[in-house]
Amino acid sequence: MCGNYDECVKMNEAVLSREPDDVYATKGLGLAMYRMGKKDEGVRLVEKAAAMTGFKDEDILNDLNVLRKDMAMSNI
């Protein structure tokens, strides 16, 4: 994950414009959106990436769990 989230969004969107089913670009876009404060959209995209793998990619599932825990802690 890059530190410049605007740039991450642009890069991942560029990949997805060419390859809409790219799992890691979908996840990367979701993580960047989440870090930019678009938390619901970010989680939705990471969930989509997880679904694209049949919920079998441990890296994506771990990222999804971290986002969900962070959202839960933000709502306390």
Sequence and secondary structure as in RCSB ss.txt:
>XXXX:A:sequence
MCGNYDECVKMNEAVLSREPDDVYATKGLGLAMYRMGKKDEGVRLVEKAAAMTGFKDEDILNDLNVLRKDMAMSN
I
>XXXX:A:secstr
  S HHHHHHHHHHHHHH TT HHHHHHHHHHHHHTT HHHHHHHHHHHHHHTTS  HHHHHHHHHHHHHHHHHT
 
